[in-house]
Amino acid sequence: MARPVPLGVLISGSGTNLQAILDAIEEKRLDAVIRVVISNTEDAYGLVRARKHHIPTEVVDHRKFTTREAYDQTLIDILQAQQVELVILAGFMRLLSPLFVRTFSNRIMNIHPALLPAFPGLHVQRKALDHGVRFSGCTVHFVNEECDQGPIIIQAVVPVFPDDTEESLSARILKEEHRAYPRAIQLYCEGRLRVVGRKVLVDGLAKEESQVLIHPPLKDEEG
């Protein structure tokens, strides 16, 4: 068995995706080890989750730094001291500087609650509902120097219903985030991801042409 890939996780809030990753590691579905969890806010509940699993934590308050680069250099120093190979953004509410992205080139993952490249940025469920899309979902991607523009690793798709609210759609997407993110990380751990231009190629990926989603369905369910 290959060595577990050392992860560093950056958070700002509740850390539900962090918990999904922790669960996947403990259930032997993910060949990784979390070396450190870093938050830019001291009251992030994700820190509590990490400590319950005896994972080292750090709070680095961005408000104490005069530049984004100075802040990111501190993060880099902590991650490198912990020999982190892959950086995981799990609700980290800050844009990373080019310095950080270059230091961990193609070794930073983020999850976004929309089907990129549609609806980057914030308030994406509201945007999806306002636009009237039939499907939404989540995207795990490598991070580059542009917000939510990095090469796509994996996407999960959910239907959007006429009575959906931001809250109900967000909850449906979040369930899939908790499945998709550990899977994307495991593909990295298995050495199956190759970035070629804007594309992420997955070695050994099965081609299933029958995987088609149509919503509303072609035929109504009979009573």
Backbone hydrogen bonds, N-H to C=O, Kabsch-Sander energy under -0.5 kcal/mol:
donor,donor_aa,acceptor,acceptor_aa,energy
5,V,31,D,-2.2
7,L,33,V,-3.1
8,G,86,L,-1.9
9,V,36,V,-2.4
10,L,88,I,-2.8
11,I,38,I,-2.7
12,S,91,G,-0.6
19,Q,15,G,-2.1
20,A,16,T,-2.0
21,I,17,N,-2.0
22,L,18,L,-2.6
23,D,19,Q,-2.8
24,A,20,A,-2.1
25,I,21,I,-2.2
26,E,22,L,-2.4
27,E,23,D,-2.1
28,K,25,I,-1.5
29,R,24,A,-2.7
30,L,24,A,-1.1
32,A,30,L,-1.8
33,V,5,V,-2.3
35,R,7,L,-3.0
35,R,33,V,-0.7
36,V,7,L,-0.9
37,V,56,P,-2.1
38,I,9,V,-2.9
39,S,58,E,-2.5
40,N,11,I,-1.2
44,A,41,T,-1.1
46,G,13,G,-2.4
47,L,44,A,-1.5
48,V,44,A,-0.6
48,V,45,Y,-0.5
49,R,45,Y,-1.9
50,A,46,G,-2.2
51,R,47,L,-2.4
52,K,48,V,-2.0
53,H,49,R,-0.8
53,H,50,A,-1.0
54,H,51,R,-1.7
55,I,50,A,-2.1
58,E,37,V,-2.1
60,V,39,S,-2.7
60,V,58,E,-0.5
61,D,59,V,-0.6
62,H,60,V,-0.5
64,K,61,D,-1.7
65,F,62,H,-1.6
71,Y,67,T,-1.8
72,D,68,R,-2.8
73,Q,69,E,-2.3
74,T,70,A,-1.4
75,L,71,Y,-1.8
76,I,72,D,-2.8
77,D,73,Q,-2.5
78,I,74,T,-2.0
79,L,75,L,-2.7
80,Q,76,I,-2.9
81,A,77,D,-1.9
82,Q,78,I,-1.4
83,Q,80,Q,-1.4
84,V,79,L,-2.5
85,E,6,P,-2.3
86,L,6,P,-1.9
87,V,107,R,-3.1
88,I,8,G,-3.1
89,L,87,V,-0.5
89,L,109,M,-2.7
90,A,10,L,-2.8
90,A,88,I,-0.7
93,M,91,G,-0.8
94,R,92,F,-1.2
101,V,97,S,-2.2
102,R,98,P,-2.8
103,T,99,L,-1.8
104,F,100,F,-1.8
105,S,102,R,-1.1
107,R,104,F,-2.4
109,M,87,V,-2.8
110,N,141,H,-2.3
111,I,89,L,-0.6
112,H,139,T,-2.6
114,A,112,H,-1.7
116,L,114,A,-1.4
118,A,115,L,-1.8
127,K,123,H,-1.8
128,A,124,V,-2.5
129,L,125,Q,-2.5
130,D,126,R,-2.8
131,H,127,K,-2.0
132,G,128,A,-0.9
132,G,129,L,-0.7
133,V,128,A,-1.6
136,S,158,V,-2.7
138,C,156,A,-2.1
139,T,112,H,-2.5
140,V,154,I,-2.9
141,H,110,N,-2.4
141,H,139,T,-0.5
142,F,151,P,-2.5
143,V,108,I,-2.2
144,N,146,E,-0.5
149,Q,146,E,-1.5
152,I,198,R,-0.5
153,I,140,V,-3.0
154,I,140,V,-1.5
156,A,138,C,-2.0
158,V,136,S,-2.8
160,V,134,R,-2.6
161,F,159,P,-0.5
164,D,161,F,-2.0
169,L,165,T,-2.5
170,S,166,E,-2.3
171,A,167,E,-2.2
172,R,168,S,-1.8
173,I,169,L,-2.4
174,L,170,S,-2.7
175,K,171,A,-1.6
176,E,172,R,-1.0
176,E,173,I,-0.5
177,E,173,I,-2.1
178,H,174,L,-1.9
179,R,176,E,-0.7
180,A,176,E,-3.0
181,Y,177,E,-2.5
183,R,179,R,-1.1
184,A,180,A,-2.5
185,I,181,Y,-2.3
186,Q,182,P,-2.4
187,L,183,R,-2.1
188,Y,184,A,-1.6
189,C,185,I,-2.5
190,E,186,Q,-2.1
191,G,188,Y,-2.0
192,R,187,L,-2.4
194,R,201,L,-2.3
196,V,194,R,-0.6
196,V,199,K,-3.0
197,G,195,V,-0.5
199,K,196,V,-2.2
200,V,152,I,-0.6
201,L,194,R,-3.5
201,L,199,K,-0.6
203,D,192,R,-2.8
203,D,201,L,-0.6
205,L,202,V,-1.5
208,E,206,A,-0.8
209,E,207,K,-0.7
211,Q,208,E,-1.6
212,V,210,S,-1.9
